[in-house]
Amino acid sequence: MAGDDAVTIAIDRIACDGRGVCAELLPELIELDDWGYPIIAPGSVPPHLVEHAKRAVTYCPVLAFKLRATQGAESRAAAGVRQPSVARQVG
C-alpha cells in the first residue's frame, strides 16, 4: 500500500461468524448489528486508524476481513468529502 493510497475494509460475509472481535479492536469504524455481525463505516480508513484496522484484520478468528488499497482517496479527503458516521438511528 503506497503512501498516496488509502485503504478500505472489505468483509467476506459468508466467512464471518459474528464473534465481534473486529468491533472490539476498531470501534471507531465497526459496530455490531443485533445478531453480532459487523457493520462497517463506508469510505476509507482514516490514516490514524490504519494500524488498528490491520490489527482487526489480523485477529479476526475466521479471517473474514481484508484491507484494500483505494487510489485517489486522499484527493477526496482534501476536497472536503466527509466520512459518514457509523451511528444508526433507532426509531
C-alpha positions in Angstrom: 0.0 0.0 0.0 1.7 3.1 -1.2 1.7 6.4 0.7 -0.7 8.0 -1.7 -3.3 5.2 -1.4 -5.9 5.0 1.3 -7.4 1.7 2.4 -10.9 0.4 2.9 -12.1 -2.6 4.9 -13.7 -5.5 3.0 -15.5 -8.3 4.7 -16.4 -11.8 3.5 -19.9 -12.0 4.9 -20.0 -15.8 4.3 -16.9 -16.4 6.4 -17.9 -14.1 9.2 -19.4 -15.9 12.2 -20.2 -12.8 14.2 -17.7 -13.1 17.1 -17.3 -9.3 17.3 -13.5 -9.2 17.8 -13.3 -6.6 15.0 -15.7 -4.2 16.7 -13.7 -4.5 19.9 -10.4 -3.7 18.1 -11.8 -1.0 15.8 -14.9 0.5 17.4 -14.4 3.8 15.5 -15.3 2.1 12.2 -17.1 -1.1 13.1 -20.3 -1.7 15.1 -22.3 -4.8 15.5 -25.8 -5.4 14.4 -28.4 -7.1 16.6 -27.0 -10.6 15.7 -23.4 -9.7 16.3 -22.3 -9.2 12.7 -20.2 -6.2 11.8 -21.5 -3.0 10.2 -18.5 -1.2 8.6 -18.5 2.5 8.1 -18.4 3.3 4.4 -15.3 5.0 2.9 -11.6 4.9 3.5 -10.0 4.1 6.8 -8.6 7.4 8.3 -4.7 7.3 8.3 -4.6 7.4 12.1 -6.7 4.2 12.3 -4.9 2.1 9.7 -2.8 0.3 12.3 -5.9 -0.5 14.3 -7.6 -1.7 11.1 -4.6 -4.0 10.3 -4.9 -5.4 13.8 -8.6 -6.1 13.4 -7.9 -7.9 10.1 -5.1 -9.9 11.6 -7.0 -11.0 14.7 -10.3 -11.9 13.1 -10.8 -15.6 14.2 -12.1 -16.6 10.8 -10.0 -14.2 8.6 -13.2 -12.6 7.2 -11.6 -9.2 6.7 -9.1 -7.7 4.2 -7.7 -4.2 3.7 -7.8 -3.0 0.1 -5.9 -0.1 -1.3 -8.0 2.6 -2.9 -6.4 5.2 -5.2 -7.4 8.8 -5.0 -9.0 8.7 -1.6 -6.7 11.4 -0.3 -7.8 13.7 -3.1 -11.4 13.1 -1.9 -10.4 13.9 1.6 -8.6 17.0 0.5 -11.7 18.1 -1.4 -13.6 18.0 1.9 -15.6 14.8 1.4 -16.6 13.7 4.8 -16.6 10.1 6.0 -20.1 9.1 7.2 -20.7 8.1 10.8 -21.4 4.5 11.8 -24.2 5.6 14.1 -27.6 4.2 13.4 -30.9 5.9 14.2 -33.3 3.8 16.2 -36.9 4.6 15.9 
